[in-house]
Amino acid sequence: MKILYRLGFYLGGFAIGLILLAFFVKGSGVELPSCDYMPNARVLKTIRNNGYTLSEQAEKQLQELKLDTSDLNTVFLEGEVDFDKSDTRKEPCGFYMIHSQETMPTPITTTLELCDETFEVLSVVKH
């Protein structure tokens, strides 16, 4: 009977500890780790974390399509990397083609170049 008594105290303290931990982690603004293990998710997360710049051609194309960078951010959040048309190991700079979801008002395809850990949007075309 003594072991059940100890087990009850242990589980009670463990539960209180988990509740306090969840409270502090939630309130501290710490982002919990996500499960970005697939290549598509890793590329999109790297773009979002490192940021990107726009080439002059991409800026003109965005204006022609009446889009802005928030639309690009949506593509980099929900898009699909086309690894068949991308050349990630090209020297000196690799490039990625990313297609937006069909649910976007204007489905687009973006081409990005990766040089020295910096992404540059080369083109934005409607597909």
Solvent accessible surface area in square Angstrom, and as a share of the most:
residue,aa,sasa,rsa
1,M,189,0.84
2,K,137,0.58
3,I,133,0.67
4,L,111,0.55
5,Y,144,0.55
6,R,160,0.58
7,L,89,0.44
8,G,44,0.43
9,F,136,0.57
10,Y,139,0.53
11,L,94,0.47
12,G,34,0.32
13,G,44,0.42
14,F,111,0.46
15,A,47,0.36
16,I,109,0.55
17,G,36,0.34
18,L,93,0.46
19,I,119,0.61
20,L,92,0.46
21,L,107,0.53
22,A,64,0.49
23,F,138,0.57
24,F,127,0.53
25,V,43,0.25
26,K,176,0.75
27,G,70,0.67
28,S,69,0.44
29,G,69,0.66
30,V,94,0.54
31,E,147,0.66
32,L,121,0.60
33,P,128,0.81
34,S,56,0.36
35,C,110,0.66
36,D,36,0.18
37,Y,164,0.62
38,M,138,0.61
39,P,62,0.39
40,N,35,0.18
41,A,31,0.24
42,R,130,0.47
43,V,19,0.11
44,L,7,0.03
45,K,64,0.27
46,T,56,0.33
47,I,0,0.00
48,R,102,0.37
49,N,106,0.55
50,N,73,0.37
51,G,29,0.28
52,Y,54,0.20
53,T,75,0.44
54,L,45,0.22
55,S,19,0.12
56,E,137,0.62
57,Q,104,0.46
58,A,0,0.00
59,E,83,0.37
60,K,126,0.53
61,Q,30,0.13
62,L,8,0.04
63,Q,136,0.60
64,E,132,0.59
65,L,45,0.23
66,K,180,0.76
67,L,29,0.14
68,D,79,0.41
69,T,62,0.36
70,S,64,0.42
71,D,37,0.19
72,L,0,0.00
73,N,77,0.39
74,T,48,0.28
75,V,1,0.01
76,F,2,0.01
77,L,106,0.53
78,E,84,0.38
79,G,3,0.03
80,E,93,0.42
81,V,7,0.04
82,D,28,0.14
83,F,86,0.36
84,D,138,0.72
85,K,122,0.52
86,S,16,0.10
87,D,59,0.31
88,T,57,0.33
89,R,214,0.78
90,K,102,0.43
91,E,145,0.65
92,P,122,0.77
93,C,23,0.14
94,G,6,0.06
95,F,53,0.22
96,Y,23,0.09
97,M,43,0.19
98,I,0,0.00
99,H,45,0.20
100,S,7,0.04
101,Q,74,0.33
102,E,127,0.57
103,T,124,0.72
104,M,21,0.09
105,P,134,0.84
106,T,26,0.15
107,P,25,0.16
108,I,0,0.00
109,T,6,0.03
110,T,0,0.00
111,T,24,0.14
112,L,0,0.00
113,E,50,0.22
114,L,52,0.26
115,C,36,0.22
116,D,138,0.72
117,E,135,0.61
118,T,72,0.42
119,F,3,0.01
120,E,57,0.25
121,V,0,0.00
122,L,57,0.28
123,S,22,0.14
124,V,1,0.01
125,V,70,0.40
126,K,130,0.55
127,H,96,0.43
